[in-house]
C-alpha cells in the first residue's frame, strides 16, 4: 500500500476501499456508503449501492479531539512592551529647562537681540546665557538686571494614572464536561476552553494597546463606548500631539468635528495622564475650524501625518528617515518599530532596488522575546531598518480620513526605555463551581472561570516616541 500512496487522496482511497470512482466500500456487506453531504472520493456524494436505505445510521464523520484555530491571535504589541511592577500611580517629569525653554534645541536654536533679557526665559539673548564679569554681584530678586547673577529654576510637571482591570469570564456546565469525555468529544473541555480563553485575554489586551485615537472621541455616545477610558491607554493615544488632534477635528475624523456643531475635541481625546496640554483649542463656532496655537510642550510626541489629513501620501524612505532623525534629535533612542504586514511589505519593496548595497545575511529580529518577520537571504524582506527591529502587528490601525484599498498601516517608532506596562496584578486564572464542591457560588450546575489582569501603560519621555500616519502604497 505504501508504494502508491503519494497524497491524501491516495490515503483515503486505500483506507476506505475506493475503487474506480464507485464510492466507499467501508461497509461492503451493506453496500457502498458515502460521507455526510459528499463522498470522500470527490464523487457526486450521497449514498450509492444497493444496501438498506437506513445504512447512513451506521456511519458518521469523526471530528476527533483536536480543535484547529482559524484565527490569528498574535499579540506582539502586548508582548513587546517592557513589564514593570505597579509601584506608584504618578511620576514627575522635567518640563522645561531652567532657561532656554523645553524644545528639542536649546533656546529653539535662535538667539535674537529682540529676545528677553530675563535669565530664566524660554528665549534668551546670546549675552544672557550665564557668563559674568569678575566679581559680579548676586541679586536673586532681579532676573532681568544685566550683569547680576540671579536664581533660575527648571519647570517640572506631574503625571498620574490609575490601574485598569481587564477580565474575561467564561463557563462550562457539569454535563458538558462529562459528555466531552465520551462519544465524539474533545476530551478535557476545561483545558481546551481555558487555553483558548487565555489567548483571547491576551489578544484583547493587545487590541487595547493599538486602539485608534479616534475611538477615544465618545461625544454624543451614551452606550458602553463611554467606558473606553477603562481600557489600557493606547499607544496610539500616548504617541500623539496637539497638532494631530486639531487636524483630526478639522477634517471631521472625530465624532465632534467642525461640521457637527461642536466647538472642540472631546477631553478624553486630548487628556493624557491628567495633562491637558494637547487640547487644540476651540473653533470659531459651529462648522468652524480650530486654529491650533503652539504645541503641547513636553507631552507631544513626534507625529508625521503629512501636514494634513485631507489626503494620504505614499510612504517613502525619506519620511521614515526624517522621523528617525527628529526622534533622535529630541533625545530619543528608537528600540523597535511596530507596524502592519502591509507596511512591512511596502518597505521591502522600497529597499529592493538597493539590493546591491545590502549585506547578504539573514536576520530574525527579536525584542523582549517577540520575533519579527524573517529576513530573506539578500535582505529584500525587511527585518530591521537601521538595526531597529520591525515587529508586525495585525491590529495596527490605518489612520486616514477615508478608507481606501491602497492605505497602509501606521508606524509606531518607540523608545521602550521610557515606555512600559505597569502591572499591579499579573494575569491570574480563577475557577469555581460544582467541580469544586461549590455550585452555590456560581448559582448553577456548572463551573465558571475567569482570567484577570490589572495593569496600565506608562511613558516618561513622549518626545522620544514617534508615529507616522496617513500613508498609502501609491
N, C-alpha and C positions, 0 to 999 in steps of 0.2 A: 504494500500500500504506500510505503514511503517513497517509492520510486517515482510516482507520478503526481504526488501532492505538491503543487507549487503555489497555490493560492488558497484563500479562504473558501472560494467556490469549490475547489478540488476537495478540500477537507470536508465541507458539508456534503458533497456528493458521496464521498466514501463513508461518512458517518451515518447518513440517513438512507443509504442504499438507492440513490437516484440513478436511474438507468434510462438513457435515451430520451430525456426530457419528459418522462411519463409521471413525474411527481414522486413523492416519498414512498418508500416501501417499508417504513419502520414497523408498521403493523400489518405484515403481509397476510396473516391469516384473516384479517378483517377487511382487506382491501387497501388501496393506496390512500394515505391520509395527507392532507395539505395543512399548511400552517394557518394561523388565525389571520384572516384578511388577505393573505397572499402566500403562495407557495414559497418554500425556502429556495427552490431551484430557479426562481425567477419566471416560472410559467404563469399562466393566467390566474392561478390561485384557486381557492375553493377546494372542495373535496372531489377527488376523482376515483374511479374504480367502481367495483361492484359490491362493496361491503354494505353493512347496515347503515341507514341514514343517521342514526344516533351515535355513530362511531366518534364524532368530534368530542364527546364527553370523556373519551379515554385518552385524550391528548391535549396538551396545553403548553404554552411557552413558559419556560422557567426563567425568571428575571434575575435570580441569584442575589447574593448579599451585597455585592459591590454596587455603590451608587456613584455614577460618574458626574462630575461637576461640569456644567455647561457655562459657567460664569467665571470671568476673570475677576478675582478678588484681591488683586495686587494692592498693597498699601505702603508704597515706598515713601511717601511724604511723612507718614507717621513713623516709619522705621528709621528714616534718615535723621530726624530731629534728636539732638542730644537730650538725655533724660536727667533731670536733677530732682533731688528731694524738695518738696514744697516746704521751705523753711521760713518764708516771710510773704506777706501779701503786698508789699510795696518795696520800692527801691528808689534811690536818688541818682540823678544824672547831672552832669555838668552841662548847663545850657549855653552859657556864653563865657568867653574869656574875660579876665579882669579888664582888659582893654583890647579893642580890635574886633569885637563882635563875635558872632557864633557861626559865621560862614566857613566854608572849607578853607579858603585862603584868608590869611591874616589881613584884617582891615579891608576885606573884599578885594585885595590886590591893588588898591588905588590909594595914593597919598596926594591929596589935593590941598592947596592953600586955603580953599574955602571950608575945609573940614574944621570941626570944633577944636578949640584948644583944651577942652576937658581931657584930663589924663586917663579917665576911665571910659571914654566914649567908644561907641562901636566903630566910628570912622575918625581916625586920628590924622593929625598933620605929621609930616616927617620929622618935625622938630619937637614932637611931644611923645616920643617913644620911651622915655625914661632915662635919657642921658642928661647929666647935670654938671655944672661947673664946680670948681674947687670950693669946698666949704659951703655948699648950698644949704639954705635954710629948710627946715622941716615945718610944714604947715598943713596938718592933716585936715583942717577945716576948709581949705580953699583949693578945690580941684582944678580951677581954671587960671590960677596965677602962674604965669610963666616964670620958670627958674626956681620954683619951690617944689619940694618933694611932698606929694600928697598921697594919702591912702586910697588904694583902689581894691575892689573885691570882685571875684568871679560871681556869676549868677548860677544858682542851682535850681533844679525842679524836682518834683516828687511825682512818681507814677504809682498807681495801685491797681490791683486786680482782685478777683475772687475765684476760688476753685470751682470748677464746673464738674457736675456729676453726669456721667454717661452710663445708662443702664439698659439692658435688654432682657426681658422676661420671656420665658417660653415654658411649655408644659407638655406632658405626655401622660396618658391615662394608664391605670393599672392593667386594663385589658389589652391595650396596645403593646405594652411591654411583654406580656405573655404571648400574645399572638405572633409577635415578630420572631419568636424563637421556634415557631412551628410553621407548617405549611410552607409557602414560598416567601418567607420573611427575610428581613435584613439581619436578623440575629439580635445583637445588642443595640436596640434602638436608642437607648440612653447615650451610649458612646458616639453613635453616628450624629445625632442631633446636637450633642454637646460640641463636637468638633466643628460642625457647620456653623453653629451659632457663635462659636469663638471667632471664626473667620469673619463672620458678619459684624461682630462687635468691633473688630479691628478695622474693617473696611469703612464702617460708618465714621469712626474717628478720623480716618484718612480723608473722607469726604468733607468733614468739618474743617480740616486744615486747608482745603482747597476751595472752600465755598466762595463763589464770586462776590465781589464787593457790592454789586447791585442788590444782592439778596438781603443786605442789612437795611435797605430802604423799606421800612414797614409802614410808611404813611398810608392811612386810609384802610389798613387791613385790621380786621378785628378777630381773625381766627388764630390758629396755633402759630402762624408765622411771626406773630408778635413776640414769640419766645425764642427767636433766632439768636438773641443775645445770650441765651443759656448754653449755646454751643461753645466749643473751644474757639478762641479768637482766631479767625482765618489768617493764613499767611498773606492772602490777597488783600486783607484789610491792614495788616501790620505794614506791609510793603506798599504804601500808597503815599499820596501827597495832597496838599491843599489845592494845587493847580489841577490835578487829575479829577478830584471830586467836583470842582467848579465846572470843568469841561463836561463831565458826565451829566451834570444838571442842565447845562446849556444845550446839550444835544439830546435831551429827553431820554437818557438811558436810565434814569431813576424814576420811580413812581411819581415823586413830586418833582417834575421837571418844569421848565419855563412855560410850557403850554398847558399846565394843569392848574392854573390859577393859584399857584403857590408862590412863596417868596423866598424859598431857600431849601437846602438839603436837610434831610432828617438828622437829628442829633446822633442817632445810632450809627449813621454812616461815617461821620467825621470825629466822633468821640472815641479816643483810644486810651485805655488805661487811665481814665479820668481826666485826660488832657483834651481840650477843645481847640487847640491852635490850628487844626486843619479845617475849621469852619470857613468855607469860602465866602461867606457873607450873604447878603440878601440882594434880591433882584430889585429892579426899579418898579415892581408891581407885577400884576398878572401878565403872563406872556412876555415878561422881560428877562433878559439875560443877566447873569451875575458877572460883574467886573471884579475879578479876583485881584486883590491888592496884597503884594508881598507874598511871602511863603509861610510855611508852617514852622519855620525855625528848626530846632533840633529834632523834631518828631517827624519831619519829612524824609522820606526815602527817595532814592533816585528812581524816577518813573519816566520812561520814554514811550509816549503814545503817538508820536509823530506830529505834535503841535496841536492837533485837534482830532476829535473822534468822528468827524463828518464822513471820512472815507478811510479805508485801510491803505496800507503801503506794503510793498514787498519786503520781506526780510532780507537784509544784506549783511555781509560780514562787517561792513562799516558801522552799521547800527550796533552790532554785538560788541565790536571793538571799542566803540565810543562809550558804551555802558560800562565795560570793564575798566576803562581808563578813568571815567568820572568817579566810580566807586572807590578805586584805589586812591585817587586824589583826595577823596573825602576821608581817607584813613581806613577804609575797609580792606579786608583781605578775603576775597571770594573763595569759598571752600567747595561749593557744589552749585550746579545749575539744574533746576527742576524744569521740565517741560514735557510736552506730549510727544508721542511717537511720530506724529506728522511733522513737527518742527525738527526733530532729530534727523528725520529722513531728508528734509529740505537743507539742513546744514551740511549733511553729507553730500548732497548734490552740488552745493556751492563749492565744497572743497575738492570735489572730484577732479576739476580741471587743474588742480595743483598737485596731482599725483607725483610728478617727477621731483617735487620739492619735499616730499614727505618720507619719513623713515619707513622701512619695511619692518613693521613689528605688529604684534597682536596684543591689544590691551583690553583687559576686562576691569574697568574701574570699580572701586568699592568705596563706600563712605558710610561709616557706622554700621558696617555689615551688610549694606544694600549693594547689590551688584548691578552695574549699569549694562547697557547694550554691548554685546561683544563686538569688538572692532575687527574688521576684516584684515587680511594679511598686509594689504597695501595701504591701509588706513583710510579707505574710502568712507566706510561707515563710521560715523563719529562715535568715539568712546570718550574722548576727552577733548577739551578745547583750551589751549594754552595750559595744559596739565590740570585743568579743572574738570573733575568728573561730571558727566552729564547723566542724570538719573531720570528715566522715563516715568511718567505718572499718567495713568489712563484717565484720571478725573481732572486733569489740568484744564481750566476753563479757557475759552477764547473770548476775550473782551473786545467786542466790536459793536458798532451801532446797529447794524443789520447783519444777520447771519447769511453766509454765502459758502458755496462749496469750496472756494479757494482759501477760506480763513484758516489760519494756523493757531495752534495753542500758544498761550502766553509763555513767557520765560521768567522764572524767578532765579535771581543770582544772589546767593545767600552767604553771609559770613556767620557760620554756625558757632563761632567763638562767642557770639553775642546774641544768639537766638536759641531758645531751648523750650522744652516741655517740662514744667514743674509738676511733679507727681506727688500728690498727697496720699492717695491710696492706689497702689498698683492694681492691675486687673485681678479680680477675685471671682471665683465661681461658688455660688451658693445653691443648695438644693434641699428641699424638704417635701414631705408628703407621706403617702401611705406606705411607701417602701422604707421609710424611716420611722414608722410607727406613729405618725402624726398626721392623719388625714384631716383633722380638725383645723390644723394650721393653714391649710390651703383650701379648706371648705369644699373638698370634692374627693372622689375616689380616684386619686391620681397623684401626680407629682408636679411640682413647679420648680424651675431652676432659673438662675439669673447670673449674668455677667455684669460686673460693675467696676468702673474706673473713675477716680476723681483726680483731675489734673487741670492745667491751663497753660497756654503758651506765654512766653515772656520774651522781651527784647530789651537790651541795654544799649544798643547803638543802631539807630534807624538809618543814618546816612551810610552805613556800611552794607545796607541791603539794597537790591535793585530789582526792577521789574520792567519787562518790555512787553507791550500790548499792542493791539490794533494792527495785527500782522496778517499778511496773506502770502500765498505762494507765487502770485503773479499779479 
